[in-house]
Amino acid sequence: MLKTIARAVVALNSNQKREQLAAGFACGLLFALVPAGNLLWFVLFAATFFFKVNYAMQVLVALLLSPLRLVLGSALDALGWAILNADSLRGLFTTLYNAPIAPLTRFNNTIVMGGLVAGLALWLPAFFGMRSFVSFYRAELAPKFIESGFYKAFQRLPLVGSVSKAAKSLSGTVGGLR
């Protein structure tokens, strides 16, 4: 977990494209909302390997925001139920359910469907919001934070020293975060 945090911090402070960080954040949000353990989650996860996303940010956000699914469970359930019971989609869902592999995606589970739709709906706003935040962070927050007394005191903590050492070892790799 410390290595994932270190990689995300290194990427945030490096020259990695802000779009890659934002895509990692948005994908992490999607993975946090869709319950794991079904074929749909694994297909979505495998699909991210074909795009340039920051995997450390993706994993970190997915881990940190997974409790959000528990908090939003009833809303995701209601959204999934509304979609699965829409008359216009009933034929599509019946065909998918009778297909050989589609039921393994558990698309007919209301929380899976609600999480998928909510995650897809929030993907673009999360992407553009994080992209703006990365620009703002790099231009405004990072220089001020590094000069603060809090940061200097924080750097002296033993745990921070080990995270800093891990971050320095990762920053030496060329594009180690992709």
N, C-alpha and C positions, 0 to 999 in steps of 0.2 A: 504494500500500500504506500509506503514511504517513497519507493522508487517511482510509482505512478504519479504521486504528488510532485516529486522533484522534476519529472519529465514535463508535466503540465506547466510548472512554473518556469522551467527553462524555455519551453516553447513560447510562453507568453512574453518573455523578456528577450527572445532571440529575433532573428530576422525571418522567422517562418511567416508565411503569408497569413494575413488575418483571416482570409477566407477559409483556410484549412483549419484554423482554430475554431472558427464559427461553425463550420460543418461538423467538426467533432463534438462541439457543444450541442448542436441541434440533434445529431444522431444519438448522443447520450440521453437527451431528453426523451426521444422516441423510445429508446430501449428501457428507460425507466418506467414509462407508462404501459408498455406491452409486457404482460407477464412472461417470464422465461419458462423454458421447459416444453416448448411446442415447436413444431417445424417452422411456423411463421417467424418466430423470433430468430431462429438459426438462419433462415434464408435472408432475413433483413440484415443480420450481422455479417453474413458472408458477402452480401452485396456491397457493404462498405469497403471491402478490400479492393474493389475495382475503382474506387474514387480516392482522391487525395484529401483525406481527413486526418486530423491529429488523433491518433488512437489513444494516447494518454488522456487527452481531454475527454474523449468519448467514454472511456472506461471510468474515469473519475466522476464525471457528471452522472453516468448511469448508476454508479454506486451511491453517490450522495443523494440523488433524487429518487431512488427506489422507494423510500418511505412515503413519497408523495402519492404513489399509487394506492397505498393503504388509506391515506387521508381522503383521496378523491374516489375511493372505491364505489360509493353509492352513485356518484355522478357519472363515472365511467360505465357502471352497470346500466343506468337509465339510458345513457346515450347508445350503448350497444344494443339494448333491448329495442329502442326506437328504430335503429337501423335494421336490425334483423327481422323486425316485424313490419317493415314498410312493404305495402302491397306491390309497389313497382319493382322491388328487388326480390320478391319471393321466388320467382322462377329461377333467377340466377343462383340464389342460395340453395335451392333444391337440386339444381344441376351440380353445383360444387359438392354438395354433401354426398351425392351419389357417385362422384368421381373417385377413383381408387386412392389417391394420395391426399387430396384436399382436406378430408376430415382430420388428418394428422396436424394440420395447422391450427386446429381448434378455433377456426373462424366463427363457429356457431356458439362459442362461449361469449356471453354478453360483455364480460370484462375485457376479454381479448379484443373483441371488435370495438368496444368503446375506447380502449387504450390506443388501438391502431388509428382510429379516426381522429382522436384528440391529438395524438402525437404527430400525425401527418398535417393536421390543421395548424398546429403550433410550430411546425418545422421552419417555415419561412420567417415568421416573426422572431423566433429564437435565433435563427441564422443572422438576420439583419441587425438585431439587437446586440448580439455578441460581437459582430463585426464592428459595430460602432463603439462598443465598449473597449475592444482591443485597441482601436485607434486612439480613443480618449485616454486609456491607461498608459499607453506608450508615450503619448505626447505630454500629458499633464500629471498623472498620478505617480508614475515610476520615478521620475527625477526628484519630486518632492519627498516621496517616501524614503528613498535611499539616503537623503540628507537629514532625515529626522533623527532625533535622539532615541526614539522608540526602536527604530530599525537597528541602530548601533548597539543598543542594549540587547535586543533580540538576537543579534548575531553572536553574542557571547554565550548563549545558552548551549549546553552540551548536545542536546537533541538537534538543534539547528546546525551545529557543526557537522554532524553526520549527514544530515540532509544536504547541506551545502557541498560536502565532499562528494556525495552521490550526484548532485547536479553538475558539479565541475567535471566529473568523469563522463557524464552523459553529454555535456556540451562539447567535448572533444571529438565525439563521433560526428561524422559528416551526414547530416540528414537522418540521424538515428530515429527520429520520430516520424519521418516521412511527411 
